[in-house]
């Protein structure tokens, strides 16, 4: 599993979808999930930490464990990628929802909701998990994307797609019309 985390982390970093130690990933497993360590660089994340669905959280788990726990508790998603794609973050500051105009975006994520909540908070966890019941990707206003799916690969593709769609919106000036 560590190699999967590293492989996806390298792709996220190479594509400019996160910087430094921003972002995290998790994969559901049994009665909990494995999540990247707090402060780890996703291109070399080290060994993930196991968090149970209930109870105490290991000291080194990412501080966004609440979002992952809430999402796994209310959906069938198997993996989550949280990144900080710059165009998606910028769009979230001026839009309550992102409506892609490019063909891939319209096909794979025709609406990307924007939610609010402080980083690492129960409020953010509730907002993101609620959106991920209906959509496969959501943007936390000013913070970043949370993409969920059947695998880390699927969540990565959705993260990349959201950034591409937001970049197209900026290039066409469409964000000024929303």
N, C-alpha and C positions, 0 to 999 in steps of 0.2 A: 504494500500500500504506500509506503514511503516513496517509492520510485514514481508512482502515479502522481502524488502530490508534487514532487519535484518536476516531473515532466510538464504538468499543467502550469505550475508556477513559472517555469522558464518561458513558456509560451506567452503567458500574461505579461511578464516583464519585457520580453523581446518586442511585443506589440505595443508597448507603452500604455498598457491598461492599468498599471499601478506603478508606484514608485517606492523605493526603500522598503520599509517593513509595513507598508499600508496594505490592508486586505487580509483575507483569510479564506480557508476552504475547509469543507468537512464532507465526510462520507458516513452514511448511516450503517450501523452494525449492531445486530442483536437488540439489546435493550438500551442502546445509546448511539453514540457516534464518535468517530475520530475527527479531531479538529486540529488545525495548525496551532503552534505555540504562540503565545503573546509576544509581540516584538520580533518574530522570526521573519527573515527575508524569504519570500515565497519561491524564489528561484533556487534556494538551498534551505528548505524549511526545517530540516532536522526531523526527528521522529514526532508524529502527531500524538496528541493527548486524547485519551478516551474519556468522554463525558457521559455519565448515565442520564437517562431522561428525567430522573428525579433525584433529589438529594444534593449533596455537596459537589462542588466543582473543583477539579484539581487546580492548584495554584498557577500553573503555567499555561492553562487554556486561554485561547484568545478571548479578549473581553467582549467580543460579539457572540459568545456562546449562547446568549439568551435568544438571539434571532434564530440561530440554528436549532436550538431546542424547541422553540415555539413552532417553527416551520415543520420539523419532523413530527411534532405532536399533533399537528392538524392536517397534514398532507401525506401523500404516498411518495413524495420526492425522496430520492436516494442519495443525492449529492447537492452541495451548494457551493457556489463561488461568489465571494464578495470582493469586488475590485473598485478602483477609483478612476475609471476612464474619464479623462478631462473634458471631452465634449459632452458626455452624458451628464457629468456633474454640472457643467455650465448650463445646459438646457434645463436642469432641474431647478435652477435658481429663478428662472423666468416662466416656467410652465408648470401646470398642475397635472399634465399628462403629456406624453410624447407620442406623436402620431407620425411614424415613419412615412416618407414619400418615395423611398427607393424600393425596387421590386423585392429584394430579399427581406427587407424589414416589413413590408406590407404582407408578405407571405408567412413569415415565421413569427413575427411579433407585431401585429398591426396596431396594438396599443400598449404603451409602456406606462403604467401608473407612476406617479411621484407621490411619495409619502413623507411625513415628517416624524421627528423624534430624535432625541439626543443620542449620540453614539453610545452603544453599550447599554441602553436603557430598556426597561420593560415596555415602555411606550413604543419605542422603535420596533422591538420584537413583535409586539401585537400588530402594529401597522404592516410590517413586512410580511409576517405570516399570513395575515388576512388577505393581502394582495396576492401572495403566492398560492392561495387556494384556487384562484381564478386564472392568474397569469403565470408565465414561467420566468418573467424577469420584472423587477421593480427597481426604481431609483429612489434612494433616500436623499431628500433635498440637501444639496450641498455636501453630500457625504460619499455617495457611490452606489453602484449597482449590487443587487443580490439576485443571482440567477440560480434556478433550481431545475433539476431534471433527474433522469435515470442514471446518470454517470457524471463524473467530473468533466469528461469531454463534452457532453451535451451542455452543461452549465457554462463551460468555457466558450463554446460556439455562440451561445446567447449573449454572453458578455461582449464578445467581439462584435456581434451583430448590432447590439445597442450602440456601441461607440461608432461604428460605421454609419448607422442611420442618423445619429446626432451630428456627425461630421457633415453628412450630406445636407442636413437641415441648415447648418451654419453656412455652408458653401452656396446654397441657393437663397439664403436670406430668409428662409421660411420661419426661423425662430422669431423674427421681428413681427410676424403676422399672427402669432398665436396668443 
